């Protein structure tokens, strides 16, 4: 099962960060929690959400639980 990073926003629709997927939940969580990836995550989030829509959550979810109509 593939895992993806889902970002939720105060106003905008949730979206998947650059369609990066991981084979295991631990790999996804480790990627999100690794400070070496913060810049990359920030750039991807700002590219979609801009600066004015605060992020309310960043989570790892199984890809099959994502509503494809909301995929960013």
C-alpha positions in Angstrom: 0.0 0.0 0.0 1.3 3.5 -0.9 1.2 6.3 1.6 1.0 10.0 0.7 1.5 13.4 2.4 -1.8 15.2 2.7 -1.9 18.9 3.6 -5.1 20.5 5.0 -5.7 24.2 5.0 -7.9 26.7 6.8 -9.8 27.7 3.7 -8.6 25.8 0.6 -9.1 22.2 -0.4 -6.7 19.5 1.0 -4.0 18.4 -1.4 -1.2 15.9 -1.8 2.3 17.3 -1.7 3.9 16.8 -5.1 2.4 13.3 -5.5 5.3 11.8 -3.5 4.4 8.4 -2.3 6.0 6.0 0.2 5.7 2.2 0.5 5.2 2.3 4.3 3.7 4.7 6.8 6.9 4.9 8.7 8.8 6.1 5.6 6.2 8.8 5.1 6.2 10.0 8.7 10.0 10.0 8.8 10.1 12.1 5.7 7.7 14.7 7.1 9.5 14.8 10.4 13.0 15.1 9.0 14.2 18.7 9.2 16.2 18.2 6.0 12.9 18.1 4.1 11.3 21.1 5.7 12.4 23.5 2.9 11.1 21.2 0.2 7.8 20.7 2.0 7.5 24.5 2.6 8.1 25.3 -1.1 5.6 22.7 -2.3 2.9 23.9 0.1 3.5 27.6 -0.7 3.3 26.8 -4.4 -0.2 25.4 -4.0 -1.6 27.3 -1.0 0.3 30.6 -1.1 1.1 32.6 2.0 -2.4 33.5 3.2 -4.1 30.2 3.8 -2.7 28.7 7.0 -1.9 25.0 7.1 -4.0 23.1 9.7 -2.4 19.7 9.3 0.2 17.6 7.5 -0.6 13.9 7.7 0.4 10.6 6.1 -2.5 8.6 4.8 -2.9 5.5 2.7 -3.3 6.5 -0.9 -6.5 4.6 -1.2 -8.1 6.8 1.4 -7.6 10.0 -0.6 -10.6 11.5 -2.4 -9.2 11.9 -5.9 -11.4 14.8 -6.6 -9.5 16.8 -4.1 -6.0 15.7 -5.2 -3.8 18.8 -5.8 
